[in-house]
């Protein structure tokens, strides 16, 4: 194993651990999904997040970050779309009022939806852009991105699974509709609050 990889790997693992286990849009939605749908039905959501972040990391390594540097307005458009979609998701979570789901009425996020969401997830962009510019597992930008994508999958998937599992453990405590409604409203509020860094930038 190259010396460069050995020296930078602990930092890469620690970065992936801290950024994936701490609160953010993904983990807030996984917690809510664990409560409302259980862990098994949340697995596609979990896998979609993990694969989505890895693909985003690869895209950044292949030059997407340079595109944002050259065309700053693209990132502004991305942030606007992120805000709109996160507010929509907050509304969907906040209006959920029952753990019992009848066929066709409510469902957890699908794999491809969770994967696509990473492209407008502000925290996911922060993670991959920071990793691409500060962690050097390989001299090649593309290979460095591929290695970081692998680290995010290996380290991140267990971390985000903990959020969904914790949500599932709360199901029996939230069996009363009033308590579940309060929980979902709290999750919706936290999702809105996760937009604070973007809002702060616009008002500075």
C-alpha positions as CSV (number, residue, x, y, z in Angstrom):
1,X,0.0,0.0,0.0
2,X,1.5,3.4,-1.0
3,X,2.9,5.5,1.8
4,X,0.7,8.4,0.7
5,X,-2.5,6.3,1.1
6,X,-1.4,5.0,4.5
7,X,-0.7,8.5,5.9
8,X,-3.9,10.0,4.7
9,X,-6.3,7.1,5.3
10,X,-6.9,7.8,9.0
11,X,-7.9,11.4,8.2
12,X,-10.2,10.2,5.4
13,X,-11.9,7.7,7.8
14,X,-12.3,10.2,10.5
15,X,-13.7,12.8,8.1
16,X,-16.2,10.3,6.7
17,X,-17.2,9.2,10.2
18,X,-17.8,12.7,11.5
19,X,-19.7,14.0,8.4
20,X,-21.9,10.9,8.0
21,X,-22.9,10.3,11.6
22,X,-23.7,13.9,12.5
23,X,-27.2,15.4,11.9
24,X,-28.1,16.6,8.5
25,X,-30.9,16.3,5.9
26,X,-30.1,12.6,5.2
27,X,-30.0,11.5,8.8
28,X,-33.1,13.5,9.8
29,X,-35.1,11.8,7.0
30,X,-33.7,8.4,7.9
31,X,-34.7,8.9,11.6
32,X,-38.2,9.8,10.5
33,X,-38.3,6.9,8.0
34,X,-37.2,4.5,10.7
35,X,-40.1,5.7,12.9
36,X,-42.7,5.7,10.2
37,X,-41.7,2.7,8.1
38,X,-39.2,0.6,10.1
39,X,-35.7,-0.4,9.2
40,X,-36.4,-3.0,6.6
41,X,-38.5,-0.7,4.4
42,X,-35.8,2.0,4.8
43,X,-33.0,-0.1,3.4
44,X,-33.4,1.2,-0.2
45,X,-33.2,4.8,1.2
46,X,-30.0,3.9,3.0
47,X,-28.4,2.3,0.0
48,X,-29.5,5.2,-2.2
49,X,-27.8,7.7,0.1
50,X,-24.6,5.7,0.2
51,X,-24.3,5.1,-3.5
52,X,-25.4,8.7,-4.3
53,X,-22.7,10.2,-2.2
54,X,-20.1,7.9,-3.8
55,X,-21.2,8.9,-7.3
56,X,-21.2,12.6,-6.3
57,X,-17.6,12.1,-5.0
58,X,-16.6,10.5,-8.3
59,X,-18.2,13.3,-10.3
60,X,-16.3,16.0,-8.3
61,X,-13.0,14.1,-8.8
62,X,-13.7,14.0,-12.6
63,X,-13.9,17.8,-12.8
64,X,-17.4,18.9,-11.6
65,X,-15.8,21.1,-8.9
66,X,-13.9,23.0,-11.5
67,X,-17.1,23.6,-13.4
68,X,-18.6,25.3,-10.3
69,X,-15.5,27.4,-9.9
70,X,-15.7,28.6,-13.5
71,X,-19.5,29.1,-13.5
72,X,-20.4,30.2,-10.0
73,X,-24.1,30.8,-11.0
74,X,-24.5,27.0,-11.4
75,X,-23.9,26.5,-7.7
76,X,-26.4,29.3,-6.9
77,X,-29.0,27.5,-9.0
78,X,-28.2,24.2,-7.2
79,X,-28.7,25.9,-3.8
80,X,-32.0,27.3,-4.8
81,X,-33.2,23.9,-6.0
82,X,-31.9,22.4,-2.7
83,X,-33.9,24.9,-0.6
84,X,-37.1,24.3,-2.5
85,X,-36.8,20.5,-2.4
86,X,-35.8,20.3,1.3
87,X,-38.8,22.5,2.2
88,X,-41.0,20.2,0.2
89,X,-39.6,17.2,2.1
90,X,-40.1,19.0,5.4
91,X,-43.7,19.5,4.5
92,X,-44.1,15.8,3.6
93,X,-42.6,14.7,6.9
94,X,-44.5,17.3,9.0
95,X,-47.8,16.2,7.6
96,X,-47.3,12.5,8.3
97,X,-49.5,11.5,11.2
98,X,-49.7,7.7,11.4
99,X,-47.3,4.8,11.6
100,X,-49.8,2.5,10.0
101,X,-49.5,2.8,6.3
102,X,-52.2,1.5,3.9
103,X,-51.3,0.4,0.4
104,X,-50.7,3.2,-1.9
105,X,-51.0,6.0,0.7
106,X,-47.5,6.5,2.1
107,X,-44.1,4.9,1.4
108,X,-40.4,5.4,2.3
109,X,-38.0,7.0,-0.2
110,X,-37.0,4.8,-3.0
111,X,-33.4,3.9,-3.9
112,X,-33.2,6.1,-7.0
113,X,-34.9,9.0,-5.2
114,X,-32.4,8.9,-2.3
115,X,-29.5,8.7,-4.8
116,X,-30.8,11.6,-6.8
117,X,-31.4,13.7,-3.7
118,X,-27.6,13.8,-3.0
119,X,-27.2,16.1,-6.0
120,X,-29.2,18.8,-4.3
121,X,-28.2,17.9,-0.7
122,X,-26.2,20.9,0.7
123,X,-24.4,18.7,3.3
124,X,-23.4,16.1,0.7
125,X,-21.9,18.8,-1.5
126,X,-20.0,20.1,1.5
127,X,-18.7,16.6,2.3
128,X,-17.4,15.8,-1.2
129,X,-16.0,19.2,-2.1
130,X,-14.1,19.4,1.2
131,X,-12.8,15.8,0.8
132,X,-11.7,16.4,-2.8
133,X,-9.7,19.5,-1.8
134,X,-8.2,18.6,1.6
135,X,-7.7,14.8,1.7
136,X,-5.1,13.3,-0.6
137,X,-5.2,9.5,-0.8
138,X,-3.7,9.5,-4.2
139,X,-1.9,12.1,-6.4
140,X,-4.5,11.6,-9.2
141,X,-7.7,13.6,-8.6
142,X,-9.8,10.9,-10.1
143,X,-8.2,8.0,-8.2
144,X,-8.4,10.1,-5.0
145,X,-12.1,10.6,-5.6
146,X,-12.6,6.9,-6.2
147,X,-10.8,6.0,-3.0
148,X,-12.8,8.6,-1.0
149,X,-16.0,7.3,-2.5
150,X,-15.1,3.8,-1.2
151,X,-14.3,5.2,2.2
152,X,-17.7,7.0,2.3
153,X,-19.5,3.7,1.5
154,X,-17.5,1.6,4.0
155,X,-17.6,4.1,6.9
156,X,-20.8,6.0,6.1
157,X,-23.3,3.2,5.5
158,X,-23.1,1.8,9.1
159,X,-23.3,5.4,10.5
160,X,-26.5,6.3,8.6
161,X,-28.0,2.9,9.4
162,X,-27.8,3.8,13.1
163,X,-30.1,6.7,12.5
164,X,-32.8,4.6,10.8
165,X,-32.4,1.8,13.5
166,X,-32.8,4.4,16.2
167,X,-35.9,5.6,14.6
168,X,-37.3,2.1,14.4
169,X,-36.6,1.7,18.1
170,X,-38.8,4.7,18.8
171,X,-41.8,3.2,17.0
172,X,-43.4,1.7,20.1
173,X,-43.0,4.9,22.0
174,X,-44.7,6.9,19.2
175,X,-47.6,4.6,18.7
176,X,-50.1,7.4,19.7
177,X,-50.9,9.6,16.8
178,X,-50.4,12.8,18.8
179,X,-46.9,11.8,19.8
180,X,-46.0,10.7,16.3
181,X,-47.4,14.0,14.9
182,X,-45.2,15.9,17.3
183,X,-42.2,13.8,16.4
184,X,-42.7,14.4,12.6
185,X,-43.2,18.1,13.1
186,X,-39.9,18.2,15.1
187,X,-38.1,16.3,12.3
188,X,-39.6,18.7,9.7
189,X,-38.4,21.7,11.7
190,X,-34.9,20.2,12.0
191,X,-34.8,19.7,8.2
192,X,-35.7,23.3,7.7
193,X,-33.0,24.4,10.2
194,X,-30.5,22.4,8.2
195,X,-30.8,25.1,5.6
196,X,-29.3,27.7,8.0
197,X,-25.9,27.7,6.3
198,X,-27.4,28.6,2.9
199,X,-29.8,31.2,4.4
200,X,-26.9,32.8,6.3
201,X,-24.8,33.1,3.1
202,X,-27.7,34.9,1.4
203,X,-28.3,37.4,4.3
204,X,-24.6,38.2,5.1
